[in-house]
């Protein structure tokens, strides 16, 4: 039963962003197509006409049930595929294609973040922290609430904009810095490749104060 839940969650994380992006594309196409003169004339000609060849209620229910069954089977199949290396490559390819299309990547990443948060992906991550990697570079990681056998804290260092991949690192508690950010704020910045964070990371330092410090021999 746990495997089914994990497969459904993994499948929804992949399928929902694709469906949401496809829906937005179809909606935009219909909006643009409806602005053409031919479409306006056709709409005026058929206004007030009610179609009589509607499907019976039983047939409509069967069609809806069949569509739901196909959707569930598709989600389970993709979720099962995500256990393998092929699934990881498939998800990475979909993310790469979606993030190459301007505008579409905003919808795709937003729907993916919402799906992962709704399915409890964010609940598994503890508070975000800052990790100094190399040459003064600072990266965002998340506490997992686990500890290594030697007592070090286990952190997850995700990649951007795909947070389903990353690095599991083990650090002492004095080797990373606590922050006042929430998990949602940190995930928004990572999923948007840094463009979705409007808050300043730290207080700005005036340039004249830096010049005074450099000129002060002390």
C-alpha positions in Angstrom: 0.0 0.0 0.0 2.9 2.4 0.8 4.4 1.7 -2.6 1.1 2.6 -4.3 1.0 5.9 -2.4 4.6 6.7 -3.3 3.9 5.8 -7.0 0.8 8.0 -7.1 2.7 10.9 -5.5 5.6 10.5 -7.8 3.3 10.2 -10.9 1.3 13.2 -9.9 4.4 15.4 -9.5 5.3 14.6 -13.1 1.8 14.5 -14.7 0.1 17.5 -13.0 2.6 20.1 -14.2 2.4 18.7 -17.8 -1.4 18.8 -17.7 -1.5 22.3 -16.2 0.9 23.6 -18.9 -1.1 21.9 -21.7 -4.3 23.4 -20.3 -2.8 26.9 -20.3 -1.6 26.4 -23.9 -5.0 25.2 -25.1 -6.7 28.1 -23.2 -4.4 30.7 -24.8 -4.9 29.2 -28.2 -8.7 29.3 -27.8 -8.5 32.9 -26.6 -6.4 34.0 -29.6 -8.5 32.0 -32.0 -11.7 33.5 -30.7 -10.4 37.0 -31.6 -10.3 36.3 -35.3 -13.1 37.8 -37.5 -14.2 34.3 -38.7 -14.6 33.0 -35.2 -16.7 36.1 -34.2 -19.0 35.8 -37.2 -19.5 32.1 -36.5 -20.3 32.7 -32.9 -22.9 35.3 -33.9 -24.5 33.0 -36.4 -24.8 30.1 -34.0 -25.8 32.2 -30.9 -29.1 31.0 -29.4 -28.9 27.6 -31.0 -28.8 24.7 -28.4 -27.4 21.4 -29.7 -29.8 18.5 -29.5 -27.4 15.6 -30.0 -26.2 15.5 -26.4 -24.9 12.2 -25.0 -27.2 10.3 -22.7 -26.4 10.5 -19.0 -25.2 6.9 -18.8 -22.8 7.3 -21.7 -21.5 10.5 -20.2 -20.8 8.8 -16.9 -19.1 5.9 -18.6 -16.9 8.4 -20.5 -16.0 10.3 -17.4 -15.2 7.0 -15.5 -13.1 5.7 -18.4 -11.1 9.0 -18.5 -10.5 8.8 -14.7 -9.4 5.2 -15.0 -7.0 6.0 -17.8 -5.6 9.0 -15.8 -5.1 6.9 -12.6 -3.4 4.1 -14.6 -1.1 6.7 -16.3 -0.2 8.2 -13.0 0.6 4.8 -11.5 2.7 3.8 -14.5 4.7 7.0 -14.5 5.1 6.7 -10.7 6.4 3.2 -11.0 8.7 4.4 -13.8 10.1 7.1 -11.5 11.7 4.4 -9.3 14.1 3.6 -12.2 16.9 5.5 -13.8 14.8 5.8 -16.9 12.2 7.7 -14.9 14.7 10.1 -13.6 16.0 10.8 -17.1 12.5 11.2 -18.4 11.6 13.8 -15.6 14.9 15.6 -16.2 14.1 15.8 -20.0 10.6 17.1 -19.3 12.0 19.8 -16.9 14.6 20.8 -19.4 12.1 21.2 -22.2 9.6 23.1 -20.0 12.3 25.5 -18.7 13.5 26.4 -22.2 10.1 27.8 -23.2 9.6 31.4 -21.9 6.4 31.8 -20.0 5.6 28.1 -20.0 8.3 27.5 -17.4 6.6 29.8 -14.9 3.3 27.8 -15.1 5.2 24.5 -15.1 7.4 25.3 -12.1 4.6 26.8 -10.1 2.3 23.9 -10.7 5.1 21.5 -9.8 5.9 23.3 -6.6 2.2 23.3 -5.7 1.9 19.6 -6.3 5.0 18.7 -4.4 3.8 20.9 -1.5 0.3 19.5 -1.5 1.6 15.9 -1.5 3.7 16.6 1.5 7.1 16.9 -0.1 7.8 20.1 1.7 6.7 18.6 5.1 9.5 16.1 4.9 12.0 19.0 4.8 12.8 20.8 8.0 13.9 24.4 8.2 16.2 25.7 5.4 19.8 26.6 6.2 22.8 28.1 4.5 25.9 26.0 3.7 29.2 27.5 2.7 30.5 25.2 0.0 33.7 26.6 -1.5 35.4 29.9 -2.1 32.8 31.8 -0.1 29.9 30.4 -2.1 26.7 29.9 -0.1 23.9 27.5 -1.0 20.5 26.7 0.4 20.0 23.3 2.0 17.3 21.7 4.2 17.4 19.8 7.4 16.0 16.3 7.2 15.7 15.7 10.9 18.1 12.7 10.5 21.6 12.2 11.9 24.6 10.2 10.6 26.1 7.5 12.9 28.8 9.9 14.0 26.2 12.5 15.1 26.4 14.8 12.2 23.2 16.4 10.8 22.0 15.0 7.5 21.0 17.8 5.1 19.5 17.8 1.6 21.1 20.2 -0.9 18.7 20.4 -3.9 19.5 21.5 -7.4 17.6 24.3 -9.2 15.0 24.4 -10.7 14.4 20.6 -10.2 14.4 19.9 -6.4 13.9 16.2 -6.9 17.6 15.9 -7.4 20.4 17.1 -5.3 23.0 16.0 -2.7 22.8 14.4 0.7 25.4 16.0 2.9 26.5 15.4 6.5 27.7 18.4 8.5 28.3 19.5 12.1 25.8 22.0 13.5 28.5 24.7 13.4 29.2 24.1 9.7 25.9 25.6 8.5 23.9 28.8 9.3 20.3 28.9 10.5 18.0 31.3 8.7 14.6 32.9 9.3 13.2 31.6 6.0 10.3 29.2 5.7 10.4 26.1 3.6 8.0 27.6 1.1 10.1 30.7 0.7 13.3 28.7 0.1 11.6 26.3 -2.3 10.1 29.2 -4.3 13.6 30.7 -4.8 15.1 27.3 -5.9 12.2 26.3 -8.2 12.3 29.7 -9.9 16.1 29.5 -10.3 16.4 32.6 -8.1 14.0 34.8 -9.9 11.0 34.2 -7.6 12.7 35.6 -4.5 11.9 39.3 -4.0 13.3 39.5 -0.5 16.9 40.6 0.1 19.2 37.9 1.4 20.8 40.3 3.9 21.0 43.9 4.8 22.7 46.1 2.3 25.9 47.9 3.3 26.4 51.4 1.9 29.4 51.9 -0.3 30.6 54.9 1.6 30.8 52.9 4.8 33.0 50.3 3.0 35.2 53.1 1.8 35.6 54.4 5.3 36.5 51.0 6.6 39.1 50.6 3.9 40.6 54.0 4.6 40.7 53.4 8.4 44.1 51.9 9.2 43.0 50.9 12.7 
